[in-house]
Amino acid sequence: MIVYGDRAETVRPRDRLAELARALDAVAAMAAGIARHGALAACFVTLGQIVQGVADADLERSGADGGSAAEAALMPVLAATAGALLASWESGFQALPPLPPLPPLPCPEDLPETIALRLPEGYAFYGVYPEGYAAAARKLRLAGAPRVIGIRSIGTGLAAIVAAALEAPPPLTVRPIGHPFDRTIALTPAADAALIDPSAHYIVVDEGPGLSGSSFAAVAAFLEERGVSAGRIAFLPSHAGAPGAQASERTRDRWAAAQRPVVALEELIPPERLAEWVAALVGPVDTVEDISGGSWRALAYPGERDWPAINPMQEKRKFLMQAGGERWLVKFSGVGSVSLDKLHRARLLHAAGFVPEVRGAVHGFLVQRWIDAASVYRAAGDVVDFAARYLGARARLLPTAGSGASVEELFDMAHFNIGQALGGAAAAAFARRHPDRTALAARVRTVATDNRCDPHEWLRSPDGRLWKADALDHDAAHDLVGAQDLAWDAAGFLAEFDPGRDRATRFLADLEAAAGRAIDPGLLAFLQPCYLAFRLGAAQMSADSLGGWPQEQARNRAAVARYAAGIADLLGG
């Protein structure tokens, strides 16, 4: 099934560096505390992205890593910023060494005109903290002077903080190339010669490993071919698991033998530490309840038979905390600027009356008021009116510069997923209905779509008010959809609620009025099967991965059947 996609943003590095310089000045002027640390982390993540983009541009130009003068000029600044972040963390957010100045602009001279910044997925979605990598690095038993190699994208910044923790020189970064399951790396002759030191101990840094572990393996193989013994190569991954099913036997053996310490999120930020952070916003915390992995459903449903399908392995960490008689949802929102962006969105949407109050952000977690005794709203009813106002308001309040799948990419996804689930005839029927996709693409007007219209996302509080849950970030999730035309949310609501012809007509009219713009009927007709095919694919992939959770697997299989029936109805109508 096709579900996932990558995110990249094209920027002018000179402009982004100028913005970063102002942000670093603002950090230096802030009072000590977790807010300052979070702002510094945002600068660190952004600078890591810029260095990644500069290095990738040079790799594309030259075909080899290690030759970029721009990367060489910026990497010491990134390493020094990592050192400042580490000092802040280890002092309980009290210390802040002098922040390094950025290289004078327009220096370095070979800075590209534009670069592609890749979203560091671990920071954004999976609870990867740079401070955790620093702690893991200090568990290593080194047989020589440390030399750090970061695998781009996220390995750029992670390698910098590992180098800071080990007092190593600024790291080298590489991007393994070739087949996803059999990658290699290429260095310039000068970088190749400078890298090898028989007395050094090499630390390879990245998130993962994934299905094959081929990125870690590519760097290890490169070093071994140049005479570095396996015992002098360590890995710093994001999890303690082994490479997946596509890993070679050599990769598995190498992985099993190497040092590869991990400091998990639970060890780095135990609930009691997180509660101390949250207390800065809401006062002393009395109780903490972990409601991750779908445990939140026990608070919203009378029994497990009514629970919606989820994938526990994909859910973000979340806690329910009580402070002074009030309860707060504390949910992972991403390390760096992504968390601050969500805080801004939450405040806009709360002021408009659609989401609960958000009290603030604490270094990767958002603190939002919990709706006590809220019940999941299961029938269409007056949620039709609320949904139209909410989705229309998003289109007005949240214009986006974010990217999403193109019409052609959505077509390819739907065509493939429909074929996999319903067969070639159904895929062909879908294709026949939408032959002219160029015209559709010209009519798309992208907004920060909600992308989660499931019935369990709409809540009614004891005072009768309706609220939208999980409203902040699915237009920039780790999937291919991203930001879309308003018609995508219209398609999603109609698919999830099936409100009937009259209510559907009223919903669309109210949505257009709230958004201040019309919904293109041809685009809506195209996006309805695309939405169903995407959700079908996500549910099928979840079901396939949940063999150890038979009840969750059954719920996801039921969702697959429901979405497949919806596609069949659309194609047969």
C-alpha positions in Angstrom: 0.0 0.0 0.0 1.1 3.6 -0.7 0.8 5.7 2.4 4.0 7.5 3.3 5.8 10.4 1.8 8.7 12.8 2.4 8.6 16.5 3.1 11.0 19.0 1.7 10.9 22.8 1.6 12.8 24.9 -0.9 14.4 28.0 0.7 17.1 30.6 0.1 19.8 29.7 2.6 21.0 33.3 3.0 17.4 34.4 4.0 17.0 31.5 6.4 20.4 32.1 8.0 19.5 35.8 8.5 16.3 34.7 10.2 18.3 32.3 12.3 20.7 35.0 13.4 17.8 37.1 14.7 16.4 34.0 16.5 19.7 33.3 18.2 19.9 36.9 19.3 16.4 36.6 20.8 17.4 33.4 22.6 20.4 35.1 24.2 18.1 37.8 25.5 15.6 35.3 27.1 15.4 34.5 30.8 16.8 31.2 31.9 14.3 28.3 31.9 12.7 25.7 29.7 11.1 28.2 27.4 14.6 29.5 26.5 15.8 25.9 26.1 13.0 25.1 23.7 13.7 28.2 21.6 17.4 27.2 21.5 16.4 23.7 20.4 14.4 25.2 17.6 17.4 27.2 16.4 19.6 24.1 16.6 17.1 22.0 14.5 16.8 24.8 11.9 20.6 25.2 11.6 20.9 21.4 11.2 18.4 21.5 8.4 20.3 24.3 6.7 23.6 22.4 6.9 21.8 19.3 5.6 20.4 21.3 2.7 23.8 22.8 1.8 25.5 19.4 1.9 22.8 17.8 -0.2 23.1 20.5 -2.8 26.8 20.0 -3.1 26.3 16.2 -3.3 23.9 16.7 -6.2 26.3 19.0 -7.9 29.5 17.1 -7.4 28.4 13.5 -6.9 30.4 13.1 -3.6 30.2 14.2 0.0 32.8 16.1 2.0 33.7 18.8 -0.5 31.3 21.7 0.4 33.1 24.8 1.6 29.7 26.1 2.8 29.1 23.0 4.9 32.6 23.3 6.3 32.0 26.9 7.4 28.6 26.1 9.0 29.3 22.8 10.7 31.5 24.3 13.5 28.7 26.7 14.2 26.2 23.8 14.4 28.6 21.9 16.7 29.0 25.0 19.0 25.2 25.5 19.1 24.9 21.8 20.0 27.3 22.4 22.9 25.2 25.3 24.1 22.1 23.2 24.0 23.8 20.4 25.9 25.1 22.9 28.6 21.5 24.3 29.0 20.1 20.8 29.3 22.7 19.6 31.9 22.3 22.7 34.0 18.5 22.4 34.3 18.0 25.1 31.7 20.0 27.7 33.7 23.3 27.9 31.8 23.7 29.4 28.3 27.2 29.7 27.0 27.8 32.4 24.4 26.1 31.5 21.2 28.4 31.2 18.2 28.1 33.9 15.4 27.0 32.7 12.0 29.6 33.1 9.2 29.4 36.6 7.7 27.0 36.8 4.8 27.3 36.4 1.8 30.2 34.2 3.0 30.6 31.2 2.6 31.1 32.1 -1.1 29.7 28.9 -2.5 26.4 29.0 -0.6 23.8 27.8 -3.1 21.0 30.1 -4.2 18.3 27.6 -3.0 18.4 24.4 -1.0 15.9 21.7 -0.1 15.3 21.4 3.7 14.1 18.0 4.7 11.8 17.6 7.7 13.7 15.7 10.4 11.0 13.0 11.0 12.4 11.8 14.3 12.2 15.3 15.8 8.7 15.9 14.3 6.9 12.6 14.9 8.8 10.0 16.9 10.1 11.5 20.1 13.7 11.8 19.0 15.6 14.3 21.2 19.1 15.5 20.5 19.8 15.4 24.2 19.1 11.7 24.2 21.8 11.0 21.7 24.3 13.0 23.8 23.4 10.7 26.8 23.7 7.6 24.6 27.1 8.7 23.3 28.4 8.9 26.8 27.6 5.2 27.3 30.1 4.2 24.6 33.4 2.5 25.5 35.8 4.1 23.2 39.1 2.6 22.1 40.4 5.8 20.6 39.7 9.4 19.8 36.1 9.8 18.7 35.3 10.6 15.1 31.6 11.2 14.4 29.8 10.6 11.1 26.2 11.8 10.7 23.8 10.3 8.2 21.7 13.0 6.6 19.0 14.2 7.1 18.4 14.1 10.9 21.9 12.7 11.5 23.3 16.2 10.7 22.2 17.7 14.0 22.4 14.5 16.0 26.0 14.0 15.0 26.8 17.6 16.1 25.4 17.0 19.6 27.2 13.7 19.8 30.4 15.4 18.9 29.8 18.0 21.5 29.1 15.3 24.2 32.3 13.5 23.3 34.4 16.6 22.8 35.1 15.4 19.3 35.9 17.5 16.2 32.9 18.7 14.1 31.4 15.7 12.4 31.4 14.6 8.8 28.0 14.1 7.2 27.1 11.7 4.4 24.0 10.7 2.5 24.1 7.1 1.4 22.9 6.6 -2.2 21.7 3.8 -4.4 19.0 1.1 -3.9 17.2 1.6 -0.6 18.2 -1.9 0.6 21.8 -1.7 -0.6 23.2 1.8 -0.2 26.7 3.1 -0.6 28.5 6.3 0.2 30.9 8.5 -1.9 33.4 10.9 -0.6 35.7 13.3 -2.3 39.3 12.1 -2.4 40.4 14.7 0.2 37.5 13.9 2.6 38.2 10.2 2.1 41.9 10.6 3.0 41.2 12.9 6.0 38.6 10.5 7.5 40.7 7.5 8.1 42.7 7.3 11.3 43.7 3.8 12.6 43.7 5.1 16.2 40.2 6.6 16.0 36.9 5.1 17.2 34.1 5.9 14.7 30.5 6.7 15.8 27.9 6.5 13.1 24.7 8.5 13.9 21.2 8.4 12.5 17.7 7.5 13.4 16.5 4.0 12.6 17.5 1.3 11.6 14.6 0.7 9.1 13.7 -2.2 6.9 17.2 -2.9 5.8 19.6 -0.9 8.0 21.4 -0.2 4.8 22.4 3.4 5.7 24.3 2.4 8.8 25.7 -0.6 6.9 26.9 1.6 4.0 29.1 3.7 6.3 30.4 0.7 8.2 31.3 -1.1 5.0 33.1 2.1 3.7 35.2 2.2 6.9 35.9 -1.5 6.9 37.1 -1.4 3.3 39.7 1.2 4.4 41.1 -0.9 7.2 39.0 0.2 10.2 38.2 -2.8 12.4 34.6 -3.6 13.2 35.4 -3.1 16.9 36.2 0.5 16.3 32.8 1.3 14.7 29.8 2.1 16.9 26.3 3.0 16.0 23.9 5.5 17.6 20.4 4.6 16.5 17.0 5.9 17.7 15.7 2.5 18.9 17.1 -0.7 20.3 15.5 -3.0 17.7 17.4 -4.8 14.9 17.2 -3.9 11.2 14.1 -5.1 9.5 13.2 -7.9 7.2 15.2 -6.6 4.2 18.6 -6.5 6.1 21.3 -8.7 4.7 23.0 -11.4 6.9 26.2 -9.3 7.0 24.2 -6.3 8.2 22.5 -8.3 10.9 25.9 -9.7 12.1 27.5 -6.3 12.1 24.6 -4.8 14.0 24.6 -7.5 16.6 28.3 -7.2 17.3 28.5 -3.4 17.4 28.1 -1.0 20.4 24.8 0.7 19.9 23.5 2.3 23.1 20.1 4.0 23.1 18.5 6.4 25.6 14.8 6.1 25.0 12.3 8.9 25.6 11.1 7.3 28.8 14.6 7.4 30.2 15.5 10.8 29.0 12.2 12.5 30.1 10.5 10.3 32.7 6.9 11.4 33.6 8.1 13.1 36.8 10.6 15.3 34.9 7.9 16.2 32.3 5.5 17.0 35.2 8.1 19.5 36.5 8.2 21.2 33.1 4.5 21.4 32.9 4.3 22.8 36.4 5.9 26.0 35.0 2.7 26.5 33.0 -0.1 25.1 35.2 1.3 24.9 38.7 2.3 21.9 40.7 1.2 18.6 39.1 -0.7 16.2 41.4 -1.1 13.2 39.2 0.3 11.9 35.9 -1.4 9.2 33.8 0.2 7.8 30.6 -2.6 7.6 28.0 -0.3 6.7 25.0 -0.8 3.8 22.7 -4.6 4.1 22.6 -5.1 4.1 26.3 -7.0 7.4 26.0 -9.9 5.4 24.6 -10.8 4.1 28.1 -11.6 7.6 29.1 -14.0 8.3 26.2 -15.8 5.0 25.7 -17.8 2.8 28.1 -16.3 -0.4 26.7 -13.6 -1.8 24.5 -16.0 -3.0 21.8 -16.6 0.6 20.8 -13.0 1.6 20.5 -11.8 3.0 17.2 -9.0 1.5 15.2 -5.5 2.8 16.0 -1.9 1.7 15.5 -0.3 1.8 19.0 3.2 2.0 17.4 2.4 5.2 15.5 0.7 7.1 18.3 2.6 10.1 19.9 3.3 10.0 23.6 0.6 11.7 25.6 -0.1 12.1 29.3 -3.1 13.3 31.4 -1.9 15.5 34.2 -3.9 17.0 37.0 -2.9 20.3 38.6 -5.0 22.3 41.1 -8.1 20.4 40.3 -7.7 20.9 36.5 -6.7 18.3 34.0 -4.4 18.8 31.1 -3.5 16.8 28.0 0.3 16.8 27.6 1.2 15.5 24.1 4.4 15.2 22.1 4.3 17.9 19.5 7.8 17.8 18.0 11.3 19.2 18.9 12.0 22.6 17.5 9.9 25.0 15.5 7.3 22.4 14.6 6.1 22.6 18.2 6.0 26.4 18.2 4.0 26.3 14.9 1.4 24.0 16.5 1.2 26.3 19.6 0.4 29.2 17.3 -2.3 27.2 15.4 -3.8 26.0 18.7 -4.2 29.5 20.0 -5.8 30.7 16.7 -8.3 27.8 16.7 -9.1 28.2 20.4 -9.8 31.9 20.0 -12.2 30.9 17.2 -14.0 28.5 19.5 -13.0 25.1 17.9 -10.3 23.5 20.1 -9.7 23.5 23.9 -7.4 26.1 25.5 -3.7 25.5 25.0 -1.6 26.7 27.9 1.8 26.5 26.2 4.6 24.3 25.0 7.5 22.7 27.0 10.4 21.5 24.8 8.5 19.2 22.5 5.2 18.8 24.4 2.0 20.8 24.0 -0.1 21.5 27.1 -3.8 21.7 26.3 -6.9 21.6 28.5 -8.5 18.3 28.9 -12.2 18.2 28.2 -13.5 16.4 31.3 -16.1 13.8 30.8 -16.2 14.5 27.1 -18.0 11.9 25.1 -17.2 10.8 21.5 -19.9 12.1 19.2 -21.0 9.1 17.1 -23.9 10.4 14.9 -23.9 13.2 12.3 -26.5 15.4 14.0 -25.4 18.9 14.7 -21.8 18.0 14.2 -22.5 18.7 10.5 -23.0 22.4 11.3 -20.0 22.5 13.6 -17.7 20.7 11.1 -18.6 23.1 8.3 -17.8 26.1 10.4 -14.6 24.6 11.7 -13.2 23.3 8.4 -14.2 26.6 6.7 -12.4 28.6 9.5 -9.2 26.6 9.0 -9.2 27.6 5.3 -9.4 31.2 6.3 -7.2 31.2 9.4 -4.5 28.8 8.4 -3.1 29.6 4.9 -0.1 27.3 4.4 3.2 27.4 2.6 3.4 23.6 3.3 3.5 21.1 0.5 1.2 18.1 -0.1 0.8 15.4 -2.7 0.0 16.6 -6.2 -3.2 15.5 -8.0 -1.0 13.0 -10.0 0.5 11.6 -6.8 -2.9 11.2 -5.2 -4.1 9.5 -8.4 -1.1 7.1 -8.4 -1.7 6.3 -4.7 -5.5 5.7 -5.1 -5.0 3.6 -8.3 -2.5 1.4 -6.6 -4.3 1.0 -3.3 -7.7 0.3 -5.0 -6.0 -2.3 -7.2 -4.4 -4.0 -4.2 -7.6 -4.1 -2.2 -10.4 -4.4 -4.8 -8.7 -5.7 -7.8 -7.7 -4.5 -11.3 -11.2 -3.9 -12.5 -11.9 -1.4 -9.7 -8.6 0.4 -10.3 -9.4 0.6 -14.0 -12.9 2.0 -13.2 -11.3 4.7 -11.0 -8.9 5.6 -13.7 -11.6 5.9 -16.4 -13.5 8.4 -14.2 -10.6 10.8 -14.0 -8.7 11.0 -17.3 -8.0 14.7 -17.3 -6.0 15.3 -14.1 -4.1 18.3 -15.5 -7.3 20.4 -15.4 -8.0 19.3 -11.8 -4.5 20.2 -10.7 -4.9 23.7 -12.0 -8.0 24.2 -9.8 -6.3 23.2 -6.5 -6.0 25.9 -3.8 -4.0 24.5 -0.9 -4.8 25.2 2.7 -3.8 23.6 6.0 -6.3 20.9 5.9 -7.3 19.0 9.1 -7.0 15.6 7.5 -8.7 13.8 10.4 -12.5 13.8 10.2 -13.1 10.4 12.0 -16.2 10.4 14.3 -14.0 9.9 17.4 -12.3 13.3 16.7 -15.4 15.3 17.4 -16.1 15.7 21.2 -19.0 17.0 23.2 -18.3 18.4 26.6 -20.7 18.3 29.6 -21.8 21.8 28.9 -23.0 20.7 25.4 -20.2 22.4 23.4 -18.6 20.6 20.5 -14.8 20.5 20.1 -12.4 19.2 17.5 -9.6 17.0 18.8 -6.2 16.3 17.2 -6.5 19.4 15.0 -3.0 20.8 14.8 -0.7 18.9 12.5 -2.0 16.3 10.1 -1.4 18.5 7.1 2.3 17.9 7.9 2.2 14.3 9.1 4.5 11.5 8.1 2.4 10.6 5.1 2.1 11.6 1.5 -1.1 13.7 1.8 0.1 16.9 3.4 -1.7 20.2 2.8 -4.5 19.9 0.3 -7.5 21.8 -1.2 -10.4 22.3 1.1 -12.2 19.7 -0.9 -10.0 17.0 0.7 -11.6 17.7 4.2 -15.0 17.8 2.6 -14.4 14.4 1.1 -13.1 13.2 4.4 -16.1 14.3 6.4 -18.5 12.9 3.9 -16.7 9.6 3.9 -16.5 9.3 7.7 -20.0 10.4 8.6 -22.0 9.4 5.4 -24.6 12.0 6.5 -27.1 11.4 3.7 -27.9 13.5 0.6 -29.8 16.3 2.3 -27.3 16.8 5.2 -24.4 16.4 2.8 -25.8 19.2 0.6 -26.3 21.4 3.6 -22.8 20.6 4.9 -21.1 21.6 1.6 -23.1 24.9 1.4 -22.3 25.8 5.0 -18.6 24.9 4.4 -18.4 27.1 1.4 -20.0 30.0 3.3 -17.6 29.5 6.3 -14.6 29.3 4.0 -15.6 32.2 1.8 -14.9 30.1 -1.3 -16.6 27.5 -3.5 -15.6 23.8 -3.5 -14.9 22.6 -7.0 -17.3 19.7 -7.6 -15.0 17.9 -10.0 -12.1 18.1 -7.5 -14.4 16.8 -4.8 -15.5 13.9 -6.9 -11.9 13.0 -7.5 -10.8 13.4 -3.9 -13.5 11.2 -2.4 -12.1 7.9 -3.7 -8.6 9.2 -3.1 -9.4 9.8 0.6 -10.9 6.4 1.0 -8.0 4.7 -0.8 -5.5 6.5 1.5 -7.3 5.6 4.7 -7.7 2.0 3.4 -4.0 1.8 2.8 -3.1 3.1 6.2 -5.5 0.7 8.0 -4.2 -2.2 5.9 -0.5 -1.4 6.7 -1.5 -1.1 10.4 -3.3 -4.4 10.4 -0.3 -6.1 8.7 2.0 -4.8 11.5 -0.2 -5.7 14.5 0.2 -9.4 14.7 1.0 -9.0 18.4 -2.1 -7.0 19.1 -5.0 -9.2 17.7 -7.7 -6.9 18.9 -6.1 -3.8 17.3 -5.5 -5.9 14.2 -9.2 -6.8 14.0 -10.3 -3.2 14.4 -8.0 -2.1 11.6 -9.2 -4.9 9.4 -12.8 -3.7 10.0 -11.7 -0.2 9.0 -10.2 -1.7 5.8 -13.5 -3.4 5.0 -15.4 -0.2 5.6 -13.2 2.0 3.4 -13.3 -0.7 0.7 -17.1 -0.7 0.8 -17.1 3.1 0.4 -14.9 2.9 -2.7 -17.1 0.2 -4.2 -20.1 2.3 -3.6 -18.5 5.3 -5.3 -17.3 3.4 -8.3 -20.5 1.5 -8.7 -22.7 4.6 -8.5 
